[in-house]
Amino acid sequence: MTTLDLEQGDIFELPHGRYRFHEEWDDETLWFLKEKTGHRLPLSESKLVEMLGAGQARRIDVFRCANGSVKSSSERGEFGPDEEDSEDLKRARALQFFARRWDDTLGASLGRAGLREFIKEHKHQAYSNKHTHEVSPEALYYALVNCGEPGNRPLRAFRSGRGRTLRKHFDKEIEAALNKAVEFFWELRSRGYTEAYAYFRSIVAKINRERDAAKLDPLKFPKRMETLRRRINQTINSDNWETKYGSREAHLKFEGIEEGLSATRPLELVIMDHTVVDTWVVFDTEQFLPLGRPTLTVAIDVATRCVLGYLISFEPASLHSVLTTLKRVNRNKNYMKWTFPDVPGTWDAWGKPENLLVDSGWEFKSPSLQDALRDIGTRIIWSPVRTPQYKAIGERFFRTLNQRIFHKLPGAVPAGPTEMRLIDVNPRADSVISLGGLDELMHDAIVGYHNDRHSTLCDLPAEVWKRTLKRRHVIDDITALDHILGQTTAVRLTRRGVRFKNMTFHDKRIVSRMLGPVSAKRKRRDQPKSPIGSARAWVKIKYDPIDASCIQVWNDAAKPPRYETLPNRDRKFVYGPTKKTPGRDPAKEFARPISFWHAEKVKIFAKANDLPFETDEQRWAARNRLREKWEKVAGLLPKRNTKEAIRGLAQSQSMFDRPSTARSDEKVGASDVVFATAEPSPNGMAAATLVPDQVAAFERDDEERYAQKGRSQSAKSKAKAKRTRRQKAEDEAESKGRKATEAVKERITRHAKAAARKSKKTEKPSKPTASRENIKKWLDED
């Protein structure tokens, strides 16, 4: 016998529909019948209790009315918190009070006069319980008959049904026209309420013209657009939104937010993202030449929320910004001691990330980037397309930077163009911060961010980093990053070195050492026929797009294979004089070399202005002339040449993370530490074995694949080739059929001769005929 309070006829809402309790068997099995189909469902008491506790099943509160019909009080729903002072709730409470008093009164009358006297008798008690709604005998009679039964009168049963039933105010044809107008609205993104109502009026006009021709009265229809607007708003749901605006908009509007990214240890998952800085930057603090709004690339550790590296440049989001930021992620931040001595604190967040989450943009899907990350042991993960909320950690950090730095600086862009025009704000004219000054502010803000309490972590990011960092994975040879994280291409190596992007890269000692062994591994037809011709070989190189001072040539003939560095022959053209910047010591920095893009622009400028471009001095003079032109152009309106000028000037500034090797006070950094293991010994001096923790490889083992040269086939050629293949197939099938027929005929002849010899007849056997039946028989056997 079940211990549950079940009665025959109780209705339950189960995962597969609505069921009614039917009976209980002796083995304590509870049997339910589906309301519409009568399907029998057996459940044990423990299973039903489990489903009720998990919310997978619920009992429908039903009662039998005075006329014998069964109703559910759950259909009208509970009163919400926003209905606390509503007239409907006051009315329901008053009716419930009088109905329960009537149930408790023996011999109470249901007549109108009796109910009127009953209300007068209990009216004072109702007022004392704050039931001030006036109850009429007719309303009380309806409530007693239709709102529950004695002992089962929940408050929701007394909810008024007024306005809950859709009433048809117009003719069926007008209602159908309204429905068509609603569907018309949701079909296209460009259609609004006005277009939908105009479409509705056109349908109504056609209907009334037909009725007028039939001498019928015209149909009444809503003369105001508000009726159609309300009906459209009542049909707002995910399906209609997807039809009109697309699946992405529907997902953003109606789907629940997924859980954010999570990681349990430092460097397990790193996010990299871009944004345009909300501050105008000038060239230096002397000329105040406005350059524009740079692009910021940031890498953030998910587990600790620490910033691992960043890049501010006037290059748009590209492979260069990704690779440069990744280099800074893998390098320590010891340069802060001499480059930014006024920034208090340290920045210890760096190392080799295990997983890197990036956008689905083209700059993140470059083969060069994938090869580089695979080589250093970092797995790349692409976020879903057009979903910035997937990387909410990075977006939230950009907002923090805006609040801490960018929106508080002169030249900030705190709002849109319209708002700034109204308040008379001109960021271009107010800009005073240089790129070097912005770098110093960024370091100060990052150190402060690491030492402020984080709302999600409920702790300081710097403390979480120190506490959870058990082992920092690093790259033993930090210079390997310059070899690995670069763009790859194929060039020809000769005695003169490598000619690449109109520049010559050559070192006599290196070229002499590697040209012979490398050319010996190449095909002989690539070598000159003359015995005194220069040996040559196609080799793979890697280069940094913003550093034209050298390239890395892959020497696959060396043991082991490695990269060889070939410097740019035009040293003076590549390195200009160091720009003196307030707050920096040029002796402690490298002068930033010219970029490949900058070098190409210098050559184009020299050719356009008929400037000599042969010697090193002439190239440097052309570069200086181009710089003077850019300084003038950068102050003009933002046109294409202005963008090129800004890019060229910004690339000429020094890099804060490239310290000079001339310092003699270098201390041992974390990247100089190697990990080793040793067997325990009595004196503790057993030989140690280094733990390998380095790049997986400098180069891929598979050969470079090049696209075949020549034009692709035309449609006419493809059709001809298709006809040729089809004709060959038909000819082969016909030839095969002829051979099979000849084989059958020969087999029939042999069979007839054998039969004749067996019968030992003296007469000459007749020549066997190859009938259709015999041929079909032997073909089937074959």
N, C-alpha and C positions, 0 to 999 in steps of 0.2 A: 504494500500500500504506500503510495507516494506521500511525502510529507509536505508537498507544495499545495497551496490553496488554489486548486484547480476545480472548475465546474464544467460540465458538459456545455459546449457552445462558446466557451471563452475563445477570443480571437487573438492570434499572435502574428506579428509581422516578422517573418523569417527571411534569411538571405534570398530564398528562391520564390518569395511571394507571401501572400496572406493565407494562413491556415487556421482552421477551427478545431479545437480540442474535441475528440470524439469519444474515446474510452480508454480505460486502463486494463491491461490483461493481468493474469495471475502472476506472470513472471516480471511484473512491474514495468512492462513496456508501455510507453505512452504513445497513443496513436492519434495523428492529426490528419484532417482532410483539407485539401486545397479547395478554396471557396469556389473557383470557377470550373475546375476540371474534376474535382473529387479525388485527386491523386492521394493515396495513403502514404503517410510519412511516419515511420517508427523512430522514436527518440527515447533514450534512457533518461532517468531523472538527473543523473550527473551531467550528461551532455546538455540538457536544457538549462541547468543551473549555470554551466560554464558559458553558454551563449548569452544568457541574460546578464551575467557579470561583465562580459566583454562588449556588451552593447550590440551584439549581432542579432539579438531577438528582443522584442518588446511586446508587452500585452496591450492590446487596444481596449481602452476604457469604453465599454458599451452599456447601454441601459435600454429597457423596454418602456415605451411610452404608454399612455393610457389607452390609445387605440390599438395596441398590440404590436406596433412597428418597433424595430430595433434601430437605435441611433448611436453614434460614437461621439463622445464629448471631446475626443482628441482632435477631431477634424478642424475645429475652430481655433485651436492653439491657445497657449498660455498668454497672459497679458505681459507685455514687455515693460522694461523700466521707464521707457519714454511715455507710457500711458498711465503713469501714477496719478495724475490729476485730470485724466480725461473723463468726459461725461459718460462714456460707455462703461468704464470701470465703476464709477459711482452707481450707475443704474444696475450693473450686475451684482454689486455687493448688496444693494437694497433688496433686489428680488431674491437673492439667495437667503437673506435674513428672514424675510416673510415666508419663503417656501419651507425653510427648516422649521420655523415656528408652527406652520400649518401641519407639517408631518408629525410634530410632537403633540398636537392637540387632538384629543379623541373626539370623534363625531363632528369634526369641522366640516362645514358646508362648502360645496363647489359652486353654489349659485351666486349670481351677481350681488344680490342683497346681502347674503351671508358673508361674501368676501369683503364687501364694503364695510360691514360692521367689524370684521376681523382686522382690517387695516386700521380702523379707528382705535380699536382696543390695544394694538401693539405699536401704534405710531410714536407714543412718547418713549418707549423703550428703544425704538429704532433711532430716534433723534439722539438719545443718550449715548448710543454706540456710533454716532457720527454718520448715520445713514440718512442723509438729508434729501435724497432724491424722492420726488413724489411718485408713488406707485398707484396705478389705477387698478380697479377690479379686473378689467379686461386683460391688462398686462400680467397680473398675478395669475389669472386663470391659464393664460397661454404658457406661463413658466411652469406651473404645476403639471400641466399635461405633457409638455414637450421638452422640458429641461431636466432630465434625469428622472430618478424615481426615489421614493423614500429610502433614506440611508445612503444614497449615491447621487448627490447633487454637487459636483465640483463647480468652482467659480467659472471656469471656461465654458461650461454648458450654458451659462446665461449671457454669453457675449452676443451682442446684436449682430444679426446677419445683414443689416442694411448696407447697401453699397458693395457687398461681396459677390453678388451675382451679376454677370455681364448681361446687360439689357440691350436689346436691339432697338435703337431709336429710328432706324431708317429701313427702307425697303431692301429686299434681298439683293437686288441688282446694285443698289448703292453700297451695301455692305461688301459685295464682291469687288466693286470698284475700289473701295478703300483698301481691301486686302491686296489687290494688284498694285496699288500705289505704294504700299508698304514694301512689297517685294521689289518694286522698281527702285525704291530708295536704297536698298541694301545691295543692289547688283553692282554698282560702280562707285569708286571712291569720290568721283567728282560730283555726284548727285547729292544735293542738299534738300532741305525741307521745301524750298520754293519750287525746285524742279519737280519734286514728287507731287506737290499740290497742283502744279500746272498739268502734269500728266493725268491726275485724277479728274480735273475739270474737263480735259479733252474726252475722257471716257464718258463722263456724265452728259456732255453736250451731244455726243453721238447717240446715247440712249434716248435722250429727250427728243432728238430729231426723228428717230424711228417711232417713238410714241406719238409725236405730233402728226406724222404721216398716217398713223393708224387711228387718228382722232381720239387719242387718250390724253388724260391730264399728265403734265410733266411731273417727274418724281422730285420730291424734296431732298435736298442734299446740304451738307454743312457749308455755309457761306464763308466761314472763317477757317484759316489754315490751322488754328489751334487744335481742332479735333484730330486732324491727321497727325500733327506733331505729337500729341499725347499717345496715339496708337503706335507710332514709330518708337517712341521712347519705351513703351511697354514691351517691345520685342527685342530690346538690347540684350544680347547674350553672346557667348563665345563663338557659336557657329556663325551667326549673322555678322559679327565683327570680323571674323576671318574671311568671310565672303567679300566684304567691302574693303577691308584694309590689308588683309594678308595674315598669314599664320603668325608671323613675328609680333605684329601689333596685338593680335588676340592673346598671344602668350604673355606679353608684357602687361596686359590690362587685367586678365582674369586668372592666370595660373599663379599658384602659390610660389613663394620664393624658396629656392633650394638652399641647402646648407652651404655655408661658405667653405673656402679652402682651409685645410688644416694640415698641420705637420707636428711631429712630436720632438724633433731635435733640430738643432741649427744646421743649415746648409742642406737639409733634406729636400726642400722645395723653395725655389726662388722665383719671384715674379719680376718681369721686366716690362715696362710700359713707357709710352711717350706722352708728352703734352706740350703745348705752346705756352711759354712763360707769360704771365700777365704783367710784364714790365718791359718798357723800352730801355735798350742798352745803348750807350755811346761808345765811341772808339777809344777815347782816353779822357782824362780829367783836365786836359789842357785845351783841346779844341772843342770838346763836347759835340763831336760829330755824331748825329743819331744813326745807328745801324738798324734798329728794328727790334722785333720780339724774337728771341732765340727759342730753340726747341730743347726741352729737357727730357733726358732719358734716365730712368731710375731703376735700380735693381734692389728689391726688398726681400728679406728673409721672412717666410710665412710664420715659422715657429716662434721667433723672437721679435718680429716687427722691426728688426734692425736694418738700416740702409747699408748695403754692401758696396755700392758704387754708383756714380752718376756721371752724366756728361751734359754740359751746356754748350751748344754750338748753333751756328746759323745754317747748318746742313739740315734738310728735312729728314724725317724718319727714314733711315736707310741702313744698309749693311754696315757702313762705316760706323754709325752711332752704336749699333748693337755690338760690334766687335770691340770697339774702344771701351765701352762700358764693361764688357766681359773681361777685358784685360785688367781694369781697375778692381773688379770684384776679386780677382785672383791675386792681386798685389796687396802688400801691407800698406798702412797709412803712416809710415814713419816720416814721410816728407813734411808732415804738418809742423814738426819742431822748428825747421828753418824757413819753410815757405810761408806759414801762417803762425808766427810766434805769438800773436796777440789773441789767438783763439784758445780759451782755457779748456782743459780736459784732453782726453785721448779718444781715438776712434779705432777700436780693436776688431770691428766686424769685417771680416774678409775670409776668403778661402775658396776651395773648389766646390761648387754646388753639385749635388747629385742629380737633381731634376730642375729644368728651367722652363717655366711657363711663359709663353709669349703670345702675341697676337697672331691672327691668321693672315697678316699682311704679307705682301710679296717679299719684303726685306727679311722676314723670318723664315721663308721657305727656300732661300737660296741654297744651292748645293754646296757652296763654299762654307756657309754657316753650319750646315749639317755635318760636313766632313770635319770641320774644326771641333765641334762639340763632341763628335764621336771619338776623335783622337785624344782629347783630354779627359774622356770618361764622364761626360755630362750628357744626360738624356734630355732631349727637347720635347716639350708638350705644347700643342697648339690649342688655344682656347676656342670655343665655338665662334662662328662668324657673327659679327655685329652684336656682340653681347658684352659691353663694357662692365655690366654688373657682375660678370663672372670673376673679374679681377677687382672686386670692390676694395680690397686692401690697398692696391696702388692708387685707385681713384680717391680714396679717403686721405692718403698721404699727400696727394696734390692739393687737396683742400686745406690740409694743415699748413703746407708751405705758403699757400696764398694768404692765410690768416697771419702767419708769423713774419713773412718777408714781403712777398711781391705786392700785396695790396697796400702796404705801408710805405713803399718807396716813392720818391718823386719819379714821375713817368709811369705810374701804375695804371693798369686798365681794370678798374674795379667793377665796371658795368658794361652794357652794350653801347654801341655808337649813339643811339638815340638818347639814352639817359645822359651820357657824358656830354652830348651837344647841348642838352637842356641846362646842365649845371656848369657849362663853360669850362670843361676839362679837356686839355690838349696834351696827352701823354708824350707825343713826339717833341713838343717844345719844352716840356718839364723834365725830360730825361737827363739825369746827371750820373747815373751809375755805369761803370765800365764793366766789361766782361770779367776782368781780373778782380774787381771789387765784388762782383756778384758771386764769384767762386769763393771768396773769403766769407761772405755772408752765408753761403750755403753750408760751408764747413761748420760755422758757428751754430747755425740752425740745426744741423744734423746731430752735433754733439749735445745740444740742449734737448733735442727730441729724444735721444737715447736715455737721458737722465730725468725725463718727466714721466709721471705715472700714466700708463696706458690704460684706457677704460676697458678694453677687452682682456688684456693680460692681468689687470689689477696689480700691476707691478711695473718696475722700471725695465725697459727693453735691454739696457746695458747689463743690469743685474741678472735678467733671465738668460742672456747670452753667456755670461760667466758661469752661471750655475749649471746650465744644461750642456755646455760644450765639453764633451769628454775627449774628443780627438778631432783635430782640424786637418782635413785632407788638403794637402798643398801639392804643388808641382815642384819637383826638385830643381829643375833648371828653369828659372823664371824667364830667361830669354827665349825659351822654346815657344812661349806665347806669341812672340813676334813672328816666328816662323809659321806657326800653325794657324793663328787667327788672321788670315789674310785672304785676298782673292787669288784664284789660281788661273793660269793661262799657259799656253805653249808658245815658245819663242825659239829662234835659231841661235845657237852658240857658234861663234867663229873665232879666229885669232884676234879679231878686234873686240871681242867680248859679246855683249848682247845689245841689240838695237831695239828699244821698246818705247813706244809713245814718243817718238822723235827725240829720244835721248839715248846716250850711249853709257852703258854700265860695264866697267872694265877694271880688272886688276891683273897685271902681267903675271904675277906669281901664281895666283889662283887659276887663271885661264890656262897657263902652261901646264899646270899639274893635272887638270881634269879633262882637257880637251881630247888628248890622245885616248885614254881609256873609255871615255864616254862615246866618242865617235866610232871606236872599234865595235861597240855593241849595236850600232845602228846599221841599217841596210846599206849595201855597197852602192846601190844606184843613187843614193842621196849624196854621195861623195863626188867631188870634181874629177874629171878624167885626166886633167893635167897633173903631172907628178909634183909640180910646185904650187898647185892650188891649195888654198886654205882648207884644212879639215873643218867639217861642220857637223852639227848634230842638233836635232830637235830635242829640247829639254823643257821640263815643266818648272815654272817659277811661281812664287807667291810674293805679293807686294801689298803694301799698305796704301790705300788710295790717297791718304793725306800726307804721305812721306815719300817724296821722290829722291831721297838721298841714297837709297840702295834698294836692291831686290835680292831675294833669296832663291838661288838656283839649286835644283835637286840633282845631286851627284849620285846616280844609281850605280856607278862603277866603283865607288869607294867601299871599303869594308870596315865598319858597317856603312850602309848608305846614309847620307846626311845632307843637310843644306849647306851651301857655300854662299857667302855674302859678297856680292859684287857692288862696289860703290859707284855712285854717279860720277862721271868723269868731270863734269862741270861743277866743281865744288863751290866756287864763288857765286855762281848763278843760283845754286840750290840753297845756300845759307846766306841770308842777309844779315846786316848788323842787328844786334839785339835791341829791341825797343825798350827804352827806360820807362818803367812803370812805377809810380809812387808806391812805397811800401814793399818793394821787391829788390833783391840784390841780383843784378845780372850775372855776377860771377858764380852764383849758386844755381843757375839754370842753363839748360841748353837753348840755343836759338832754334826756334821751330823751323824745320826745313820746308821748302816749298812743296805744295801738293801737285799731283799730276794734272788736276784740273786747272790750277793756277798757271802751271808751266805752259799748258796748251793755250790759255788765254793770252799769255805774254807773246807767244809766237804769232798768234793771229793778229794781235795789236801791232807787232813789228812789221808784219807783212802789209797790213792795211795802211800803215803810215810810212812805208818805204824806209824803215830803219834797218841798218846793218845787223845781222844776226849770226855772224860766223864765229867770232872769238868769244871768250868768256866775258871780257869787258863789255863787249857790245850787247851780249845777252843781259848782263846785269843792268846796263843803262836802259834797255828796253823795259825791263821789269820795273825800274824806278819810275820811268815815264808813265807806265800803266798805273802804278800806285797813285801818282799825283792826279791822274785823271779820275780814278775811283774816289778819291777824297772830295773831289768837286761834285761828282755825280751822285754820291751817297746822300747829299743834302737835298736832292730834287724830289719830285713826286715819285711815288712807288711805281716805276715801270720796270720792264725786263732788265734794262741796263743798270737800273738802281739795285735790283736784286743781285746781279753779278758783282757789282761794286761792294755791296755789303758782305757777300760771301768771301770775296777776295781779301778785304780788310780784316775780317774776323779770323781768317786762316793764318794771318801773319802774326797773331799774338802768341805768346809763349804758353807752354803747357806746364801746369803746376805739378804734375806727377812725373816729370822727366828730370830728375836732379842730375847735376853734373857729377861725373866720376872723378873730378879733381880733388874732392874733399878727402882728407886723410883721417878724419875722426869718425869713420864708419864704425858702428857697433853691430854686434851680432843680432840679427833679426830672426823672427820666427821662421822665415823661409830658408834660413841657413841650417835649421835643425833637421837632423835625419833620425828616423826611427830604426831601432835595431833590437834584436832578441839575443839572449845568451843563456846557456844552460847553467843551473846553479852549481857553484863550486865552493870549497871551503874558504878560499881567499877572496872570492868574488871577482876574480880577474880572468874569467873564462873568455875565450874569443867570441866576439859578437858577430852576428849575421844581420846585414842590413835588410830591412823590410822594404820590398819594392813598392813605391807609391809615386809613380811618374806617368807621363803621357803614354798612352797605349802604343802609338806609332807616330812616326813623323810623316808617313805617306801611305796611301792606300796601295795594296798589292796588285789590284787589278789594273790592267792597262787602260789608258785614257781612250775613250771612244769618240770618234769624230763623225759628224754627219756626212753622208755621202754627197759628193758634189754632183752638179747637174740639175736639170729641170725635172719636175715631176711630170708624169704622164698626163696627156690631155684626155678629155672625155672620148674623143674619137679613137685614140690609141687604145684606151681601156676597152671600148666596145669591140674593136677589132681583135684584141687579144682574147676576149671572152668568146667570140665566134670561133676563133681558131681552136681554142681548147674544147669547145663543144663538138666541132667537126672531127677532131682527133678522137674524142671519146666514141663518137658514132662509128667511125671507121674501125676502131679497135673492136667494138662489139660485133660489127658485121663480119670482120675477119675471123673472130672467134667462133661465130655461128657456122661459117663455111667449113672451118676445120673440124668442128664437131660433126657436121653432116657427112663429110668425107670419111671420118673415122667410123661412123655407123655403117655406111655402105660397105666399107672394107670388112667390117666385122660380119655383116650378113653374108658376104661372099664366102668368107672362110667357113662359116657355119654350114652353108649349103654344100661346099666341097667335102667337108668332113662327113656329112650325112650320106653323101653319095658313095664314098669309099666304104662306109660301114654296111650299106645294103648290098655291096658287091654286084651291082648291076653292070651288065656289059654295055648297055646302051649309053650313049653319051648324055650326060645330065644336061638338062636345059639350063640356060643362063638364069641365075636367080634375079628376080626383080626387086628393086628397093621401093616397096609400097609405102604409103603414108603411115599405115598401121605399124609396119616393122620399124620404120625410122623413129616413130614416136616411142615405141617400146624400148629400143636400144638407147635412145636419148634419156629416157627415164632411168634406165639402169646406170648409165654413165653419171 
